[in-house]
Amino acid sequence: MARTTNPPDEYDAQTFRRILGDYDKRLDSLARAVGTYKVQNYTRITTLDMGTATATQIGNFLCTLVADLQDANRLGG
């Protein structure tokens, strides 16, 4: 995915619609990819120290992330 390091200060309406359309397509693709996942039996955590994290903590963190995205209607669910 290309990123613009110095975006312009203004966008014309056509460019803005194209950007939003691209964003929507990517979000829909992500929703189809992970929307069927169900998370359960995890401890909700939102902070992770990768220097000391255990496999269980990483799993709990990922489950929290998926559940939060699903709750925000971003990934189906």
LUMBA-966642 format. One record per residue (C-alpha): residue number from 1; residue in one letter; x, y, z. Coordinates in nm, 4 decimals. Layout:
residues N
NUM|a|X|Y|Z
...
***
This chain:
residues 77
1|m|0.0000|0.0000|0.0000
2|a|0.1454|0.3327|-0.1036
3|r|0.1558|0.6099|0.1531
4|t|0.1943|0.9783|0.0969
5|t|0.4631|1.1274|0.3150
6|n|0.3593|1.4863|0.2439
7|p|-0.0151|1.4977|0.1784
8|p|-0.1526|1.8143|0.0239
9|d|-0.3301|2.0692|0.2403
10|e|-0.6465|2.0366|0.0305
11|y|-0.8158|1.7685|-0.1784
12|d|-1.0672|1.8142|-0.4565
13|a|-1.4006|1.6356|-0.4149
14|q|-1.3215|1.3650|-0.6713
15|t|-0.9921|1.2734|-0.5052
16|f|-1.1557|1.2723|-0.1630
17|r|-1.4323|1.0379|-0.2851
18|r|-1.1686|0.8070|-0.4367
19|i|-0.9749|0.7977|-0.1087
20|l|-1.2891|0.7197|0.0916
21|g|-1.3928|0.4532|-0.1598
22|d|-1.0524|0.2869|-0.1310
23|y|-1.0749|0.2989|0.2479
24|d|-1.4205|0.1374|0.2408
25|k|-1.3011|-0.1419|0.0095
26|r|-1.0078|-0.2215|0.2368
27|l|-1.2298|-0.2208|0.5450
28|d|-1.4823|-0.4502|0.3739
29|s|-1.2019|-0.6873|0.2769
30|l|-1.0771|-0.6961|0.6348
31|a|-1.4298|-0.7571|0.7630
32|r|-1.4714|-1.0563|0.5299
33|a|-1.1346|-1.1952|0.6359
34|v|-1.1869|-1.1885|1.0117
35|g|-1.5581|-1.1304|1.0664
36|t|-1.6242|-1.4974|1.1224
37|y|-1.3832|-1.5244|1.4156
38|k|-1.5372|-1.5661|1.7583
39|v|-1.3433|-1.4882|2.0725
40|q|-1.4347|-1.6234|2.4136
41|n|-1.2796|-1.7264|2.7424
42|y|-1.0165|-1.4535|2.7420
43|t|-0.9120|-1.1845|2.9862
44|r|-0.9558|-0.8371|2.8454
45|i|-0.6233|-0.6500|2.8254
46|t|-0.5363|-0.3385|2.6256
47|t|-0.1706|-0.2966|2.7207
48|l|0.1042|-0.5351|2.6161
49|d|0.4743|-0.5263|2.7040
50|m|0.6402|-0.7291|2.4302
51|g|0.9580|-0.7510|2.6361
52|t|0.7892|-0.9646|2.9001
53|a|0.4598|-1.0822|2.7452
54|t|0.3630|-1.4451|2.7723
55|a|0.1793|-1.6375|2.5017
56|t|-0.1387|-1.6139|2.7103
57|q|-0.1063|-1.2353|2.7395
58|i|-0.0513|-1.2013|2.3649
59|g|-0.3559|-1.4199|2.3012
60|n|-0.5676|-1.2145|2.5407
61|f|-0.4508|-0.8940|2.3752
62|l|-0.5416|-1.0229|2.0280
63|c|-0.8810|-1.1443|2.1471
64|t|-0.9460|-0.8029|2.3020
65|l|-0.8525|-0.6322|1.9759
66|v|-1.0797|-0.8548|1.7653
67|a|-1.3691|-0.8167|2.0105
68|d|-1.3322|-0.4378|2.0234
69|l|-1.3294|-0.4125|1.6444
70|q|-1.6332|-0.6366|1.6201
71|d|-1.8119|-0.4317|1.8861
72|a|-1.7392|-0.1171|1.6845
73|n|-1.8973|-0.2885|1.3789
74|r|-1.5626|-0.2829|1.2017
75|l|-1.5143|-0.6575|1.1567
76|g|-1.8572|-0.8083|1.1566
77|g|-1.9184|-1.0553|1.4333
***
